[in-house]
Amino acid sequence: MEALRRTLERQFSEPDGEQRTRAERLRSRLWPRLRRQLDEHPRTRARLDAHTATDSELLARMRDGDAEAFDLAFARHGAALLAFAARSLPLHDAEEATQDAWLDLVEKRASLPLAVELRPYLFGFVRIAVLRALAKRVSLEALPQDLVDDAASDAILAACRKEDDERLAAALATLDVLEQELILRSLAGETGTVIATALGLTPGNERVRKHRAIRRLRRALGSAP
């Protein structure tokens, strides 16, 4: 399923102008929370080239507390992460989720392998933050009485396992992040109880949201009226 996740990440549209502007404002708001961990005026060292510096170089500098490396990483990935979060959350909540992802990166930077692309880790961090926000919202929803048939859902999932990754990822991209995660975990063979526990849902909410997601996925794949 990790290959499908990576394919899914590539399906997301580029950030628009407003998202780029708000991402830059978000970067400035992060500094009060990062000043103890990153130095805005590090000791003299060679300047980084924004066009040629690799993610590994940026991460190595961030490990040393270099704020310039954080700025370059944010310029490279920040707007895309906000656009990703905004597909599932209102923009204000998406900004909070994106901020949490960057704080996670800085906090965990020493444990990440240096030979790394930052984007998959950042998408992973922001996905977790979005899932937390969505799961909290879902846990407050009343459960409907008209649950769809489990056998029908199982049949649709079985058909999805035979789909090409690019086509399946394009269909998954029409769902919110929580629905995507429910589908991905189901495709990986996880039980409803395990999924509910992992995502912080009640078993009832897990079942309802999964069935809704499967129904939407089926429509997106063009196999339903």
Phi, psi and omega in degrees: 000341180295322177298321179293322176300315181297320177296320180298318180301326181285349182279344186285142183290160177292149179296148177272180184298318180296319180295322177295318179296315181290329176296320179294320176296322179298319179303317181292328179287340180288332190302320178303332181268351184249351188299330180286341184253336182235140184259120179287345179227069183292165178300156185304134178200168180299137179289145177278143175266119185300333185270331187250344181297130178277163176300325179297319178294318179297317180295319179299318179292321178296324176301327178276000178089017184280114182290331179300321179296320177298315180302316181293320178296320180294317179299327183282323190235346190299313183293324179295321179294319179296319178298320178299311181295325184289347175288340184242342186229155168303153190302320179299315179293325177296322177296319179297317180295319179294319176300316179300323180297317180291322176297321177298317180299313182294319181294324186257009187301329182289338183266352180278142177294140183293325179279076191218151164266128184289328187304312179299322178295317180296319176297323177297316180296316182288327176300316179298317180295319178294319179299319178300315182294317181290319181296322178297320180291316182296325183296342180266354182284145173284143180278131176285166181267342188263071177285142180281167186288130180298321182297320178295318179296319178298322180294320179294318178297321178298320178293323180296327180296340180265356182284152171297139184302319182296316181291319179294319179296321178298321177290318179297329181295345177278351181263163174280172188297322179295316178296320176302315183294321177300317179292312183300316180291324177294318178298330179281356176093009179288145180281162179302320180296316180296317181296315181301316180296316182296325185260000178073032180252159168285156177304322179296315180293324177300315183294315181297310182294325179295315180296319177298317181296318179297319180296316179294321179297318180299316178297319181295329179280354176079020182252015178222153180291000000 
